[in-house]
Amino acid sequence: MQAVPRLEASVTIQAGWLAETEVISRMKLNHIALTLAALMCGASVAGYTARPTSKAAEKGNAVSLDATVPKAFGDWSELPDQGAQVVNPQTKELLDKLYSQILTRTYINGQGYRIMLSMAYGDDQRGGLQAHRPEVCYPAQGFKLGEVSDGPLQTAFGPIDVRRLKTSLGRRNEPVTYWLTVGDQVIRSAFDKRIAQIKLGLTGQIPDGLLFRVSSIDDNDERGFAMQQKFAADMMAAVPPAARKQLSGLALDKLSPG
């Protein structure tokens, strides 16, 4: 007869424990919900405060292509009035929208080899204002796109990660070497670009960027790529260290041998 009261007491204790557990669980859930809400709010505020508002020139990082790129360096010198030979596979309206500066020149060396240089700088590389890659633009203008390969372009200051294209239009065979930058960093992928944009955004700077493209009319693609490599390496050695960093992301000083 004593077992019934004991059973009732046990049931009462278990019910109380379950009720207390439920209350604690609800409190924990409410705490988690409040924590998540606070984190989301904080992220929103941080995103707003870190939103870039200043362009590179306003942050003291102005780029002047015409003043920075020498008209003669190493064995290369500019051929006047030859800019029209450089293919700009985009309409002028689109070029003006995408870029704030465009530089096109043709250079010749002592052996008569010609390199066509096209540089385009945009002080706002967000969204639809981002630079267009040549492997997209060239075919849009009727060029046949052949092999595309990525690799280093060697200089005395380290390698630049570049992309090389084999293109042709009728009898015109035009190997192309190019790279893209955001800020002073060469980007190889969409991930690289996003990381570079975030880094600049945290400083309050609107991401800027550069397209550096060299090409030559040459039936021998490998010779063309080799001459483009020499041209770019010679140019990087000729420009001031700060400009070199802006144009290619390269180190300010030459690498030590070995």
C-alpha positions in Angstrom: 0.0 0.0 0.0 3.0 2.3 0.5 4.1 1.9 -3.2 1.3 4.1 -4.6 2.3 7.4 -2.8 5.9 6.7 -3.8 5.0 6.2 -7.5 2.9 9.4 -7.4 5.8 11.3 -5.9 8.2 9.9 -8.6 5.8 11.0 -11.4 5.5 14.4 -9.8 9.3 14.8 -9.7 9.7 13.7 -13.3 7.0 16.0 -14.5 8.7 18.9 -12.7 12.1 18.0 -14.2 10.6 17.9 -17.7 9.0 21.2 -17.2 12.2 22.8 -15.9 14.1 21.2 -18.9 11.6 22.7 -21.3 11.9 26.1 -19.8 15.8 25.9 -20.0 15.6 24.8 -23.6 13.3 27.7 -24.5 15.7 30.1 -22.8 18.6 28.7 -24.7 16.7 28.9 -28.0 15.8 32.5 -27.2 19.4 33.3 -26.3 20.6 31.8 -29.6 18.0 33.7 -31.6 19.0 36.9 -29.9 22.7 36.2 -30.5 22.1 35.5 -34.2 20.0 38.6 -34.5 22.8 40.7 -33.0 25.4 39.1 -35.3 23.2 39.8 -38.4 22.6 43.4 -37.3 26.4 43.8 -36.6 27.2 42.4 -40.0 24.8 44.7 -41.7 26.2 47.8 -39.9 29.8 46.6 -40.7 28.8 46.2 -44.3 27.4 49.7 -44.4 30.3 51.3 -42.6 32.8 49.5 -44.8 31.1 50.4 -48.0 33.7 52.1 -50.2 33.1 55.7 -51.1 36.4 57.1 -52.4 38.1 56.5 -55.7 41.8 55.7 -55.9 42.8 59.3 -56.8 41.1 60.5 -53.6 43.1 58.0 -51.6 46.4 59.1 -53.1 46.6 56.2 -55.4 46.0 58.0 -58.7 47.2 56.3 -61.9 48.2 58.2 -65.1 49.0 55.8 -67.9 50.3 58.3 -70.3 52.7 59.8 -67.8 53.7 56.4 -66.3 54.5 54.4 -69.4 57.7 55.6 -71.1 57.7 56.1 -74.8 61.2 54.5 -75.0 62.9 51.9 -72.8 65.4 49.2 -73.2 65.5 48.4 -77.0 62.0 49.6 -77.5 60.7 52.9 -78.8 57.2 54.2 -79.7 56.2 54.4 -83.4 54.2 57.6 -83.6 50.7 57.6 -85.1 50.5 53.8 -85.0 47.8 53.5 -82.3 45.2 52.8 -84.9 46.8 49.5 -85.7 46.1 48.3 -82.1 42.8 46.3 -82.0 40.3 47.5 -79.4 37.7 44.8 -79.7 35.0 46.9 -78.0 32.9 49.8 -79.2 34.1 53.3 -78.2 30.8 53.7 -76.2 31.5 50.6 -74.1 35.2 51.5 -73.7 34.3 55.0 -72.4 31.8 53.4 -69.9 34.2 50.7 -68.6 37.4 52.7 -68.4 38.5 56.1 -67.3 41.9 55.9 -69.1 43.0 54.1 -72.3 46.5 54.0 -73.7 47.3 52.4 -77.0 50.8 52.5 -78.6 52.9 50.5 -81.0 56.6 49.9 -80.1 59.4 48.7 -82.3 62.8 47.3 -81.3 66.2 47.5 -83.0 65.4 44.4 -85.2 62.2 45.9 -86.4 59.8 43.7 -84.3 56.6 45.5 -83.4 54.6 45.1 -80.2 51.1 46.6 -79.8 50.3 47.8 -76.3 46.8 48.4 -75.0 46.2 49.5 -71.4 42.9 50.3 -69.9 42.3 51.6 -66.4 39.0 51.8 -64.7 38.6 53.7 -61.4 35.4 51.8 -60.5 35.5 48.0 -61.1 32.2 47.1 -59.5 29.4 45.2 -61.1 28.8 46.0 -64.8 31.8 48.3 -64.8 34.3 45.5 -64.6 37.0 45.0 -67.2 36.2 42.6 -70.1 38.6 39.8 -70.8 40.2 39.7 -74.3 39.1 36.0 -74.8 35.5 37.3 -74.7 36.0 40.5 -76.7 38.2 39.3 -79.5 35.7 36.7 -80.8 32.9 39.3 -80.5 34.8 41.3 -83.2 35.2 38.3 -85.5 38.5 36.9 -84.3 39.0 33.2 -84.1 40.1 32.2 -80.7 42.6 29.3 -80.5 44.6 27.9 -77.6 44.3 29.7 -74.2 46.9 29.1 -71.6 47.9 30.5 -68.2 51.4 30.8 -66.9 54.1 33.1 -65.5 55.7 36.0 -67.3 59.2 36.2 -65.9 60.7 39.6 -64.9 63.7 40.6 -62.8 61.2 41.4 -60.0 59.3 38.1 -60.0 56.7 36.5 -62.2 53.4 38.0 -63.4 50.5 35.6 -63.7 49.3 36.1 -67.3 47.0 34.5 -69.8 48.2 33.9 -73.4 45.8 33.6 -76.4 46.2 32.5 -79.9 43.9 34.5 -82.1 43.5 35.1 -85.8 41.3 37.1 -88.2 41.7 36.0 -91.8 45.4 36.0 -92.6 46.2 38.1 -89.5 47.7 35.9 -86.8 47.9 37.7 -83.5 49.2 36.1 -80.3 48.1 38.0 -77.2 49.4 38.2 -73.6 47.5 40.0 -70.9 46.8 40.3 -67.2 44.3 42.0 -65.0 44.7 43.8 -61.7 42.4 45.0 -59.0 44.2 47.6 -56.9 47.8 46.6 -57.1 47.2 42.9 -57.2 47.1 40.7 -60.3 43.9 38.6 -60.3 43.6 35.1 -61.9 40.1 34.1 -60.9 36.8 35.5 -59.8 37.8 34.5 -56.2 41.0 36.5 -56.5 39.0 39.5 -57.7 36.5 39.3 -54.9 39.2 39.1 -52.2 41.0 42.1 -53.7 37.8 44.1 -53.9 37.0 43.3 -50.2 40.5 44.3 -49.1 40.1 47.7 -50.9 36.6 48.1 -49.7 37.7 47.8 -46.0 39.9 50.8 -46.6 37.0 52.8 -48.0 38.4 52.7 -51.6 36.2 51.8 -54.5 38.1 49.0 -56.3 40.0 50.1 -59.3 41.6 47.9 -61.9 43.8 47.7 -65.0 43.9 45.6 -68.2 47.4 45.3 -69.5 47.5 43.7 -73.0 50.3 43.2 -75.5 50.1 41.6 -78.9 51.9 41.2 -82.2 51.2 40.3 -85.7 53.3 37.1 -86.0 52.7 33.8 -87.8 54.9 32.2 -85.1 52.9 32.2 -81.9 55.8 31.1 -79.7 58.1 33.8 -81.0 55.3 36.3 -80.5 54.9 35.3 -76.8 58.6 35.4 -76.2 58.9 38.9 -77.6 55.9 40.0 -75.6 57.5 38.6 -72.5 60.7 40.6 -73.1 58.8 43.7 -73.9 56.8 43.5 -70.6 59.8 42.6 -68.6 61.8 45.6 -70.1 58.9 47.9 -69.3 58.6 46.8 -65.7 62.4 47.4 -65.3 62.0 50.9 -66.7 59.1 52.3 -64.6 59.4 53.6 -61.1 58.9 51.0 -58.3 55.6 52.4 -57.1 54.3 52.4 -60.7 55.5 48.9 -61.3 53.5 47.8 -58.2 50.4 49.5 -59.5 50.7 48.1 -63.0 51.6 44.5 -62.2 51.7 43.8 -58.5 55.4 43.2 -58.7 57.9 43.7 -55.8 59.5 47.1 -55.5 63.0 45.7 -55.6 64.7 43.1 -57.8 64.7 39.6 -56.6 68.1 38.3 -55.3 69.7 35.6 -57.5 69.3 32.1 -56.2 
